[in-house]
Amino acid sequence: MKTAYIFPGQGAQFSGMGKELYDSNNEAKKLFEQANEILGFEITKVMFEGSDDQLKETKVTQPAVFLHSVVLASTIDNFNPDMVAGHSLGELSALVANKTLSFEDGLNLVYKRALAMQKACEVNPSTMAAILGLEDALVEETCAAIDGIVVAANYNCPGQLVISGSNKAVEEACEALKEKGAKRALLLPVGGAFHSPLMEPARAELQAAIENTHFNNPICAVYQNVTASAIIDPTAIKENLIAQLTAPVRWTQSVEHMVKDGATHFVEVGPGKVLSGLVKKIHREAEVSQA
């Protein structure tokens, strides 16, 4: 019986997130204040009082979700994970939780990642769409046949795959997938084509920052998005983190590997319950809870 701690990504944010932690826990309050100093602006003000639109900005969303997750993890009594994983941005929260990265280094990388991704989105107007009710292979084949950039980006759970690419190619893929029987093909309210080749400028920019950051030996394995397998070698963790921006998030496969490696209980650490729902769809017998 092993416990896996899982960390959400962009999209889990909500106005007021983290306020209760800030008000009720002195250690949490210190970390929030430290984050304001590191970032050079009061992210706590946006998290606690900002509108949904303000929180949707990539440069705010990513540090906000990371901060909520990491601060929450720091308040868990006897925190001793058997394994960790994070969805997209959540992988950086997981790497702070398993001590690969310091809080400060993790936050700095998240902010650089957010700014680089936002910049890449502005250069190439692009989008993502959720495809429901089709086999992964059929979605992959359909995307490959479209003229333009559109790829499978997030393998969230069986029957739920997110595609990513240029606006026109994603719209064409959605029409083709509906014709092939998709229950739904929904354009998502996101800033751009995350986890696709269109994020290459952001990946190149982030690579230097990651290479110049010290990665420690972790206290437990991280199941990384790129490989979906347990990784403990800091050099391999770095390489996978660099590749992550243009590669798909293999969440379904990550959860399957964690279960195979003995995970029976999944604890979601951060805003929302999205990952808990996905875990139950991937492995019905899993026990899930929120920190």
C-alpha positions as protocol buffer text, in pm:
chain_id: "A"
residue {
  index: 1
  type: MET
  ca { x: 0 y: 0 z: 0 }
}
residue {
  index: 2
  type: LYS
  ca { x: 164 y: 320 z: -121 }
}
residue {
  index: 3
  type: THR
  ca { x: 46 y: 679 z: -134 }
}
residue {
  index: 4
  type: ALA
  ca { x: 98 y: 893 z: -442 }
}
residue {
  index: 5
  type: TYR
  ca { x: 75 y: 1271 z: -409 }
}
residue {
  index: 6
  type: ILE
  ca { x: -50 y: 1438 z: -727 }
}
residue {
  index: 7
  type: PHE
  ca { x: -39 y: 1805 z: -822 }
}
residue {
  index: 8
  type: PRO
  ca { x: -277 y: 1987 z: -1060 }
}
residue {
  index: 9
  type: GLY
  ca { x: -189 y: 2214 z: -1351 }
}
residue {
  index: 10
  type: GLN
  ca { x: -327 y: 2523 z: -1516 }
}
residue {
  index: 11
  type: GLY
  ca { x: -707 y: 2541 z: -1512 }
}
residue {
  index: 12
  type: ALA
  ca { x: -750 y: 2441 z: -1146 }
}
residue {
  index: 13
  type: GLN
  ca { x: -729 y: 2803 z: -1023 }
}
residue {
  index: 14
  type: PHE
  ca { x: -1016 y: 2992 z: -856 }
}
residue {
  index: 15
  type: SER
  ca { x: -1052 y: 3335 z: -696 }
}
residue {
  index: 16
  type: GLY
  ca { x: -977 y: 3318 z: -323 }
}
residue {
  index: 17
  type: MET
  ca { x: -741 y: 3021 z: -357 }
}
residue {
  index: 18
  type: GLY
  ca { x: -493 y: 2993 z: -69 }
}
residue {
  index: 19
  type: LYS
  ca { x: -658 y: 3262 z: 148 }
}
residue {
  index: 20
  type: GLU
  ca { x: -762 y: 3017 z: 419 }
}
residue {
  index: 21
  type: LEU
  ca { x: -407 y: 2873 z: 431 }
}
residue {
  index: 22
  type: TYR
  ca { x: -258 y: 3222 z: 455 }
}
residue {
  index: 23
  type: ASP
  ca { x: -490 y: 3321 z: 741 }
}
residue {
  index: 24
  type: SER
  ca { x: -464 y: 3000 z: 943 }
}
residue {
  index: 25
  type: ASN
  ca { x: -101 y: 2887 z: 919 }
}
residue {
  index: 26
  type: ASN
  ca { x: 207 y: 3096 z: 1002 }
}
residue {
  index: 27
  type: GLU
  ca { x: 447 y: 2880 z: 798 }
}
residue {
  index: 28
  type: ALA
  ca { x: 215 y: 2903 z: 499 }
}
residue {
  index: 29
  type: LYS
  ca { x: 193 y: 3282 z: 541 }
}
residue {
  index: 30
  type: LYS
  ca { x: 575 y: 3307 z: 538 }
}
residue {
  index: 31
  type: LEU
  ca { x: 596 y: 3112 z: 210 }
}
residue {
  index: 32
  type: PHE
  ca { x: 327 y: 3328 z: 48 }
}
residue {
  index: 33
  type: GLU
  ca { x: 512 y: 3646 z: 154 }
}
residue {
  index: 34
  type: GLN
  ca { x: 840 y: 3501 z: 29 }
}
residue {
  index: 35
  type: ALA
  ca { x: 673 y: 3434 z: -307 }
}
residue {
  index: 36
  type: ASN
  ca { x: 563 y: 3798 z: -333 }
}
residue {
  index: 37
  type: GLU
  ca { x: 926 y: 3902 z: -282 }
}
residue {
  index: 38
  type: ILE
  ca { x: 1068 y: 3648 z: -532 }
}
residue {
  index: 39
  type: LEU
  ca { x: 817 y: 3744 z: -803 }
}
residue {
  index: 40
  type: GLY
  ca { x: 837 y: 4119 z: -740 }
}
residue {
  index: 41
  type: PHE
  ca { x: 459 y: 4164 z: -727 }
}
residue {
  index: 42
  type: GLU
  ca { x: 181 y: 4069 z: -485 }
}
residue {
  index: 43
  type: ILE
  ca { x: 59 y: 3744 z: -632 }
}
residue {
  index: 44
  type: THR
  ca { x: -131 y: 3682 z: -307 }
}
residue {
  index: 45
  type: LYS
  ca { x: -353 y: 3984 z: -385 }
}
residue {
  index: 46
  type: VAL
  ca { x: -446 y: 3837 z: -726 }
}
residue {
  index: 47
  type: MET
  ca { x: -499 y: 3489 z: -576 }
}
residue {
  index: 48
  type: PHE
  ca { x: -714 y: 3609 z: -287 }
}
residue {
  index: 49
  type: GLU
  ca { x: -904 y: 3896 z: -453 }
}
residue {
  index: 50
  type: GLY
  ca { x: -846 y: 3876 z: -831 }
}
residue {
  index: 51
  type: SER
  ca { x: -1119 y: 3820 z: -1088 }
}
residue {
  index: 52
  type: ASP
  ca { x: -1142 y: 3495 z: -1286 }
}
residue {
  index: 53
  type: ASP
  ca { x: -1009 y: 3683 z: -1590 }
}
residue {
  index: 54
  type: GLN
  ca { x: -704 y: 3809 z: -1399 }
}
residue {
  index: 55
  type: LEU
  ca { x: -635 y: 3457 z: -1273 }
}
residue {
  index: 56
  type: LYS
  ca { x: -661 y: 3315 z: -1628 }
}
residue {
  index: 57
  type: GLU
  ca { x: -350 y: 3500 z: -1747 }
}
residue {
  index: 58
  type: THR
  ca { x: -77 y: 3238 z: -1794 }
}
residue {
  index: 59
  type: LYS
  ca { x: 186 y: 3452 z: -1614 }
}
residue {
  index: 60
  type: VAL
  ca { x: -44 y: 3464 z: -1307 }
}
residue {
  index: 61
  type: THR
  ca { x: -214 y: 3125 z: -1328 }
}
residue {
  index: 62
  type: GLN
  ca { x: 99 y: 2913 z: -1329 }
}
residue {
  index: 63
  type: PRO
  ca { x: 274 y: 3065 z: -1023 }
}
residue {
  index: 64
  type: ALA
  ca { x: -63 y: 3084 z: -842 }
}
residue {
  index: 65
  type: VAL
  ca { x: -147 y: 2715 z: -887 }
}
residue {
  index: 66
  type: PHE
  ca { x: 213 y: 2614 z: -808 }
}
residue {
  index: 67
  type: LEU
  ca { x: 213 y: 2829 z: -495 }
}
residue {
  index: 68
  type: HIS
  ca { x: -117 y: 2693 z: -365 }
}
residue {
  index: 69
  type: SER
  ca { x: 0 y: 2333 z: -419 }
}
residue {
  index: 70
  type: VAL
  ca { x: 349 y: 2371 z: -270 }
}
residue {
  index: 71
  type: VAL
  ca { x: 235 y: 2572 z: 33 }
}
residue {
  index: 72
  type: LEU
  ca { x: -44 y: 2320 z: 98 }
}
residue {
  index: 73
  type: ALA
  ca { x: 206 y: 2030 z: 76 }
}
residue {
  index: 74
  type: SER
  ca { x: 429 y: 2207 z: 331 }
}
residue {
  index: 75
  type: THR
  ca { x: 144 y: 2200 z: 587 }
}
residue {
  index: 76
  type: ILE
  ca { x: 81 y: 1822 z: 563 }
}
residue {
  index: 77
  type: ASP
  ca { x: 186 y: 1648 z: 886 }
}
residue {
  index: 78
  type: ASN
  ca { x: 461 y: 1385 z: 846 }
}
residue {
  index: 79
  type: PHE
  ca { x: 473 y: 1441 z: 471 }
}
residue {
  index: 80
  type: ASN
  ca { x: 659 y: 1139 z: 338 }
}
residue {
  index: 81
  type: PRO
  ca { x: 545 y: 1056 z: -16 }
}
residue {
  index: 82
  type: ASP
  ca { x: 608 y: 716 z: -173 }
}
residue {
  index: 83
  type: MET
  ca { x: 580 y: 876 z: -518 }
}
residue {
  index: 84
  type: VAL
  ca { x: 474 y: 1205 z: -674 }
}
residue {
  index: 85
  type: ALA
  ca { x: 343 y: 1326 z: -1010 }
}
residue {
  index: 86
  type: GLY
  ca { x: 202 y: 1648 z: -1150 }
}
residue {
  index: 87
  type: HIS
  ca { x: -10 y: 1733 z: -1452 }
}
residue {
  index: 88
  type: SER
  ca { x: 187 y: 1969 z: -1681 }
}
residue {
  index: 89
  type: LEU
  ca { x: 270 y: 2270 z: -1458 }
}
residue {
  index: 90
  type: GLY
  ca { x: 198 y: 2042 z: -1159 }
}
residue {
  index: 91
  type: GLU
  ca { x: 519 y: 1851 z: -1233 }
}
residue {
  index: 92
  type: LEU
  ca { x: 716 y: 2148 z: -1094 }
}
residue {
  index: 93
  type: SER
  ca { x: 505 y: 2142 z: -776 }
}
residue {
  index: 94
  type: ALA
  ca { x: 579 y: 1768 z: -749 }
}
residue {
  index: 95
  type: LEU
  ca { x: 953 y: 1835 z: -786 }
}
residue {
  index: 96
  type: VAL
  ca { x: 947 y: 2077 z: -492 }
}
residue {
  index: 97
  type: ALA
  ca { x: 741 y: 1829 z: -288 }
}
residue {
  index: 98
  type: ASN
  ca { x: 994 y: 1548 z: -343 }
}
residue {
  index: 99
  type: LYS
  ca { x: 1284 y: 1788 z: -268 }
}
residue {
  index: 100
  type: THR
  ca { x: 1436 y: 1782 z: -619 }
}
residue {
  index: 101
  type: LEU
  ca { x: 1394 y: 2160 z: -630 }
}
residue {
  index: 102
  type: SER
  ca { x: 1401 y: 2423 z: -357 }
}
residue {
  index: 103
  type: PHE
  ca { x: 1088 y: 2639 z: -314 }
}
residue {
  index: 104
  type: GLU
  ca { x: 1268 y: 2944 z: -452 }
}
residue {
  index: 105
  type: ASP
  ca { x: 1414 y: 2764 z: -756 }
}
residue {
  index: 106
  type: GLY
  ca { x: 1080 y: 2598 z: -829 }
}
residue {
  index: 107
  type: LEU
  ca { x: 892 y: 2930 z: -820 }
}
residue {
  index: 108
  type: ASN
  ca { x: 1154 y: 3104 z: -1036 }
}
residue {
  index: 109
  type: LEU
  ca { x: 1130 y: 2827 z: -1298 }
}
residue {
  index: 110
  type: VAL
  ca { x: 750 y: 2836 z: -1293 }
}
residue {
  index: 111
  type: TYR
  ca { x: 747 y: 3211 z: -1351 }
}
residue {
  index: 112
  type: LYS
  ca { x: 1002 y: 3188 z: -1633 }
}
residue {
  index: 113
  type: ARG
  ca { x: 799 y: 2902 z: -1784 }
}
residue {
  index: 114
  type: ALA
  ca { x: 478 y: 3106 z: -1764 }
}
residue {
  index: 115
  type: LEU
  ca { x: 633 y: 3414 z: -1928 }
}
residue {
  index: 116
  type: ALA
  ca { x: 799 y: 3206 z: -2202 }
}
residue {
  index: 117
  type: MET
  ca { x: 472 y: 3023 z: -2276 }
}
residue {
  index: 118
  type: GLN
  ca { x: 272 y: 3345 z: -2283 }
}
residue {
  index: 119
  type: LYS
  ca { x: 523 y: 3494 z: -2528 }
}
residue {
  index: 120
  type: ALA
  ca { x: 504 y: 3183 z: -2750 }
}
residue {
  index: 121
  type: CYS
  ca { x: 122 y: 3209 z: -2746 }
}
residue {
  index: 122
  type: GLU
  ca { x: 138 y: 3571 z: -2864 }
}
residue {
  index: 123
  type: VAL
  ca { x: 374 y: 3482 z: -3151 }
}
residue {
  index: 124
  type: ASN
  ca { x: 156 y: 3191 z: -3273 }
}
residue {
  index: 125
  type: PRO
  ca { x: -218 y: 3233 z: -3206 }
}
residue {
  index: 126
  type: SER
  ca { x: -320 y: 2877 z: -3125 }
}
residue {
  index: 127
  type: THR
  ca { x: -554 y: 2672 z: -2912 }
}
residue {
  index: 128
  type: MET
  ca { x: -648 y: 2336 z: -2758 }
}
residue {
  index: 129
  type: ALA
  ca { x: -962 y: 2120 z: -2764 }
}
residue {
  index: 130
  type: ALA
  ca { x: -1094 y: 1836 z: -2549 }
}
residue {
  index: 131
  type: ILE
  ca { x: -1202 y: 1527 z: -2743 }
}
residue {
  index: 132
  type: LEU
  ca { x: -1440 y: 1296 z: -2558 }
}
residue {
  index: 133
  type: GLY
  ca { x: -1546 y: 942 z: -2634 }
}
residue {
  index: 134
  type: LEU
  ca { x: -1291 y: 821 z: -2889 }
}
residue {
  index: 135
  type: GLU
  ca { x: -997 y: 582 z: -2875 }
}
residue {
  index: 136
  type: ASP
  ca { x: -659 y: 756 z: -2843 }
}
residue {
  index: 137
  type: ALA
  ca { x: -527 y: 590 z: -3161 }
}
residue {
  index: 138
  type: LEU
  ca { x: -817 y: 724 z: -3371 }
}
residue {
  index: 139
  type: VAL
  ca { x: -758 y: 1078 z: -3241 }
}
residue {
  index: 140
  type: GLU
  ca { x: -385 y: 1050 z: -3316 }
}
residue {
  index: 141
  type: GLU
  ca { x: -450 y: 921 z: -3671 }
}
residue {
  index: 142
  type: THR
  ca { x: -703 y: 1196 z: -3742 }
}
residue {
  index: 143
  type: CYS
  ca { x: -467 y: 1470 z: -3621 }
}
residue {
  index: 144
  type: ALA
  ca { x: -184 y: 1327 z: -3833 }
}
residue {
  index: 145
  type: ALA
  ca { x: -402 y: 1352 z: -4145 }
}
residue {
  index: 146
  type: ILE
  ca { x: -484 y: 1724 z: -4094 }
}
residue {
  index: 147
  type: ASP
  ca { x: -286 y: 1979 z: -4295 }
}
residue {
  index: 148
  type: GLY
  ca { x: -121 y: 2201 z: -4030 }
}
residue {
  index: 149
  type: ILE
  ca { x: -1 y: 2160 z: -3672 }
}
residue {
  index: 150
  type: VAL
  ca { x: -235 y: 1964 z: -3445 }
}
residue {
  index: 151
  type: VAL
  ca { x: -122 y: 1691 z: -3205 }
}
residue {
  index: 152
  type: ALA
  ca { x: -240 y: 1487 z: -2906 }
}
residue {
  index: 153
  type: ALA
  ca { x: -136 y: 1694 z: -2604 }
}
residue {
  index: 154
  type: ASN
  ca { x: -295 y: 1558 z: -2284 }
}
residue {
  index: 155
  type: TYR
  ca { x: -384 y: 1191 z: -2233 }
}
residue {
  index: 156
  type: ASN
  ca { x: -612 y: 1268 z: -1937 }
}
residue {
  index: 157
  type: CYS
  ca { x: -803 y: 941 z: -1898 }
}
residue {
  index: 158
  type: PRO
  ca { x: -953 y: 676 z: -2129 }
}
residue {
  index: 159
  type: GLY
  ca { x: -1191 y: 854 z: -2366 }
}
residue {
  index: 160
  type: GLN
  ca { x: -1062 y: 1202 z: -2283 }
}
residue {
  index: 161
  type: LEU
  ca { x: -776 y: 1337 z: -2490 }
}
residue {
  index: 162
  type: VAL
  ca { x: -685 y: 1704 z: -2542 }
}
residue {
  index: 163
  type: ILE
  ca { x: -546 y: 1810 z: -2879 }
}
residue {
  index: 164
  type: SER
  ca { x: -330 y: 2117 z: -2938 }
}
residue {
  index: 165
  type: GLY
  ca { x: -217 y: 2323 z: -3235 }
}
residue {
  index: 166
  type: SER
  ca { x: -285 y: 2615 z: -3469 }
}
residue {
  index: 167
  type: ASN
  ca { x: -641 y: 2754 z: -3457 }
}
residue {
  index: 168
  type: LYS
  ca { x: -734 y: 2635 z: -3808 }
}
residue {
  index: 169
  type: ALA
  ca { x: -586 y: 2285 z: -3770 }
}
residue {
  index: 170
  type: VAL
  ca { x: -753 y: 2229 z: -3432 }
}
residue {
  index: 171
  type: GLU
  ca { x: -1092 y: 2342 z: -3567 }
}
residue {
  index: 172
  type: GLU
  ca { x: -1055 y: 2110 z: -3869 }
}
residue {
  index: 173
  type: ALA
  ca { x: -956 y: 1821 z: -3642 }
}
residue {
  index: 174
  type: CYS
  ca { x: -1260 y: 1884 z: -3420 }
}
residue {
  index: 175
  type: GLU
  ca { x: -1494 y: 1862 z: -3723 }
}
residue {
  index: 176
  type: ALA
  ca { x: -1323 y: 1545 z: -3848 }
}
residue {
  index: 177
  type: LEU
  ca { x: -1338 y: 1386 z: -3501 }
}
residue {
  index: 178
  type: LYS
  ca { x: -1709 y: 1466 z: -3460 }
}
residue {
  index: 179
  type: GLU
  ca { x: -1771 y: 1292 z: -3794 }
}
residue {
  index: 180
  type: LYS
  ca { x: -1582 y: 989 z: -3657 }
}
residue {
  index: 181
  type: GLY
  ca { x: -1812 y: 971 z: -3355 }
}
residue {
  index: 182
  type: ALA
  ca { x: -1658 y: 1192 z: -3084 }
}
residue {
  index: 183
  type: LYS
  ca { x: -1920 y: 1261 z: -2815 }
}
residue {
  index: 184
  type: ARG
  ca { x: -1780 y: 1611 z: -2786 }
}
residue {
  index: 185
  type: ALA
  ca { x: -1501 y: 1818 z: -2939 }
}
residue {
  index: 186
  type: LEU
  ca { x: -1475 y: 2132 z: -2731 }
}
residue {
  index: 187
  type: LEU
  ca { x: -1240 y: 2424 z: -2785 }
}
residue {
  index: 188
  type: LEU
  ca { x: -1081 y: 2514 z: -2449 }
}
residue {
  index: 189
  type: PRO
  ca { x: -1043 y: 2867 z: -2308 }
}
residue {
  index: 190
  type: VAL
  ca { x: -661 y: 2856 z: -2304 }
}
residue {
  index: 191
  type: GLY
  ca { x: -393 y: 3102 z: -2413 }
}
residue {
  index: 192
  type: GLY
  ca { x: -234 y: 2876 z: -2673 }
}
residue {
  index: 193
  type: ALA
  ca { x: -120 y: 2536 z: -2796 }
}
residue {
  index: 194
  type: PHE
  ca { x: 51 y: 2397 z: -2487 }
}
residue {
  index: 195
  type: HIS
  ca { x: 239 y: 2065 z: -2525 }
}
residue {
  index: 196
  type: SER
  ca { x: 269 y: 2101 z: -2901 }
}
residue {
  index: 197
  type: PRO
  ca { x: 553 y: 2195 z: -3142 }
}
residue {
  index: 198
  type: LEU
  ca { x: 423 y: 2555 z: -3128 }
}
residue {
  index: 199
  type: MET
  ca { x: 576 y: 2580 z: -2778 }
}
residue {
  index: 200
  type: GLU
  ca { x: 928 y: 2531 z: -2920 }
}
residue {
  index: 201
  type: PRO
  ca { x: 1031 y: 2899 z: -2859 }
}
residue {
  index: 202
  type: ALA
  ca { x: 926 y: 2860 z: -2492 }
}
residue {
  index: 203
  type: ARG
  ca { x: 1107 y: 2526 z: -2460 }
}
residue {
  index: 204
  type: ALA
  ca { x: 1430 y: 2677 z: -2594 }
}
residue {
  index: 205
  type: GLU
  ca { x: 1399 y: 2974 z: -2357 }
}
residue {
  index: 206
  type: LEU
  ca { x: 1325 y: 2756 z: -2055 }
}
residue {
  index: 207
  type: GLN
  ca { x: 1606 y: 2510 z: -2134 }
}
residue {
  index: 208
  type: ALA
  ca { x: 1878 y: 2755 z: -2026 }
}
residue {
  index: 209
  type: ALA
  ca { x: 1697 y: 2834 z: -1700 }
}
residue {
  index: 210
  type: ILE
  ca { x: 1651 y: 2464 z: -1617 }
}
residue {
  index: 211
  type: GLU
  ca { x: 2012 y: 2379 z: -1703 }
}
residue {
  index: 212
  type: ASN
  ca { x: 2132 y: 2658 z: -1471 }
}
residue {
  index: 213
  type: THR
  ca { x: 1919 y: 2539 z: -1179 }
}
residue {
  index: 214
  type: HIS
  ca { x: 2048 y: 2293 z: -918 }
}
residue {
  index: 215
  type: PHE
  ca { x: 1847 y: 1969 z: -903 }
}
residue {
  index: 216
  type: ASN
  ca { x: 1889 y: 1759 z: -583 }
}
residue {
  index: 217
  type: ASN
  ca { x: 1852 y: 1384 z: -543 }
}
residue {
  index: 218
  type: PRO
  ca { x: 1477 y: 1342 z: -472 }
}
residue {
  index: 219
  type: ILE
  ca { x: 1334 y: 1170 z: -164 }
}
residue {
  index: 220
  type: CYS
  ca { x: 1107 y: 961 z: -388 }
}
residue {
  index: 221
  type: ALA
  ca { x: 1042 y: 899 z: -758 }
}
residue {
  index: 222
  type: VAL
  ca { x: 854 y: 1144 z: -977 }
}
residue {
  index: 223
  type: TYR
  ca { x: 641 y: 1000 z: -1256 }
}
residue {
  index: 224
  type: GLN
  ca { x: 713 y: 1250 z: -1530 }
}
residue {
  index: 225
  type: ASN
  ca { x: 470 y: 1357 z: -1802 }
}
residue {
  index: 226
  type: VAL
  ca { x: 709 y: 1281 z: -2087 }
}
residue {
  index: 227
  type: THR
  ca { x: 795 y: 921 z: -1991 }
}
residue {
  index: 228
  type: ALA
  ca { x: 502 y: 830 z: -1758 }
}
residue {
  index: 229
  type: SER
  ca { x: 756 y: 629 z: -1559 }
}
residue {
  index: 230
  type: ALA
  ca { x: 934 y: 660 z: -1222 }
}
residue {
  index: 231
  type: ILE
  ca { x: 1242 y: 883 z: -1243 }
}
residue {
  index: 232
  type: ILE
  ca { x: 1490 y: 954 z: -962 }
}
residue {
  index: 233
  type: ASP
  ca { x: 1803 y: 1059 z: -1151 }
}
residue {
  index: 234
  type: PRO
  ca { x: 1833 y: 1443 z: -1139 }
}
residue {
  index: 235
  type: THR
  ca { x: 1991 y: 1460 z: -1485 }
}
residue {
  index: 236
  type: ALA
  ca { x: 1706 y: 1261 z: -1641 }
}
residue {
  index: 237
  type: ILE
  ca { x: 1450 y: 1471 z: -1449 }
}
residue {
  index: 238
  type: LYS
  ca { x: 1605 y: 1787 z: -1602 }
}
residue {
  index: 239
  type: GLU
  ca { x: 1596 y: 1646 z: -1955 }
}
residue {
  index: 240
  type: ASN
  ca { x: 1232 y: 1539 z: -1923 }
}
residue {
  index: 241
  type: LEU
  ca { x: 1132 y: 1876 z: -1778 }
}
residue {
  index: 242
  type: ILE
  ca { x: 1290 y: 2054 z: -2076 }
}
residue {
  index: 243
  type: ALA
  ca { x: 1113 y: 1820 z: -2321 }
}
residue {
  index: 244
  type: GLN
  ca { x: 780 y: 1860 z: -2140 }
}
residue {
  index: 245
  type: LEU
  ca { x: 668 y: 2186 z: -2305 }
}
residue {
  index: 246
  type: THR
  ca { x: 650 y: 2040 z: -2656 }
}
residue {
  index: 247
  type: ALA
  ca { x: 567 y: 1679 z: -2560 }
}
residue {
  index: 248
  type: PRO
  ca { x: 231 y: 1533 z: -2455 }
}
residue {
  index: 249
  type: VAL
  ca { x: 123 y: 1493 z: -2091 }
}
residue {
  index: 250
  type: ARG
  ca { x: 88 y: 1115 z: -2049 }
}
residue {
  index: 251
  type: TRP
  ca { x: -135 y: 1132 z: -1741 }
}
residue {
  index: 252
  type: THR
  ca { x: -331 y: 812 z: -1807 }
}
residue {
  index: 253
  type: GLN
  ca { x: -8 y: 618 z: -1850 }
}
residue {
  index: 254
  type: SER
  ca { x: 152 y: 782 z: -1542 }
}
residue {
  index: 255
  type: VAL
  ca { x: -138 y: 678 z: -1317 }
}
residue {
  index: 256
  type: GLU
  ca { x: -133 y: 325 z: -1464 }
}
residue {
  index: 257
  type: HIS
  ca { x: 241 y: 298 z: -1386 }
}
residue {
  index: 258
  type: MET
  ca { x: 194 y: 430 z: -1031 }
}
residue {
  index: 259
  type: VAL
  ca { x: -78 y: 170 z: -970 }
}
residue {
  index: 260
  type: LYS
  ca { x: 146 y: -102 z: -1114 }
}
residue {
  index: 261
  type: ASP
  ca { x: 421 y: 15 z: -876 }
}
residue {
  index: 262
  type: GLY
  ca { x: 192 y: -21 z: -574 }
}
residue {
  index: 263
  type: ALA
  ca { x: -2 y: 307 z: -541 }
}
residue {
  index: 264
  type: THR
  ca { x: -341 y: 247 z: -379 }
}
residue {
  index: 265
  type: HIS
  ca { x: -415 y: 595 z: -245 }
}
residue {
  index: 266
  type: PHE
  ca { x: -385 y: 919 z: -445 }
}
residue {
  index: 267
  type: VAL
  ca { x: -383 y: 1253 z: -259 }
}
residue {
  index: 268
  type: GLU
  ca { x: -447 y: 1563 z: -472 }
}
residue {
  index: 269
  type: VAL
  ca { x: -252 y: 1861 z: -340 }
}
residue {
  index: 270
  type: GLY
  ca { x: -365 y: 2198 z: -473 }
}
residue {
  index: 271
  type: PRO
  ca { x: -678 y: 2374 z: -595 }
}
residue {
  index: 272
  type: GLY
  ca { x: -971 y: 2168 z: -722 }
}
residue {
  index: 273
  type: LYS
  ca { x: -1045 y: 1798 z: -764 }
}
residue {
  index: 274
  type: VAL
  ca { x: -980 y: 1751 z: -1137 }
}
residue {
  index: 275
  type: LEU
  ca { x: -699 y: 1496 z: -1098 }
}
residue {
  index: 276
  type: SER
  ca { x: -891 y: 1292 z: -840 }
}
residue {
  index: 277
  type: GLY
  ca { x: -1171 y: 1252 z: -1094 }
}
residue {
  index: 278
  type: LEU
  ca { x: -927 y: 1148 z: -1367 }
}
residue {
  index: 279
  type: VAL
  ca { x: -757 y: 892 z: -1138 }
}
residue {
  index: 280
  type: LYS
  ca { x: -1095 y: 727 z: -1064 }
}
residue {
  index: 281
  type: LYS
  ca { x: -1166 y: 703 z: -1438 }
}
residue {
  index: 282
  type: ILE
  ca { x: -825 y: 547 z: -1501 }
}
residue {
  index: 283
  type: HIS
  ca { x: -833 y: 306 z: -1203 }
}
residue {
  index: 284
  type: ARG
  ca { x: -1172 y: 257 z: -1038 }
}
residue {
  index: 285
  type: GLU
  ca { x: -1035 y: 82 z: -730 }
}
residue {
  index: 286
  type: ALA
  ca { x: -801 y: 368 z: -638 }
}
residue {
  index: 287
  type: GLU
  ca { x: -869 y: 557 z: -317 }
}
residue {
  index: 288
  type: VAL
  ca { x: -859 y: 934 z: -377 }
}
residue {
  index: 289
  type: SER
  ca { x: -865 y: 1232 z: -143 }
}
residue {
  index: 290
  type: GLN
  ca { x: -769 y: 1599 z: -125 }
}
residue {
  index: 291
  type: ALA
  ca { x: -497 y: 1735 z: 105 }
}
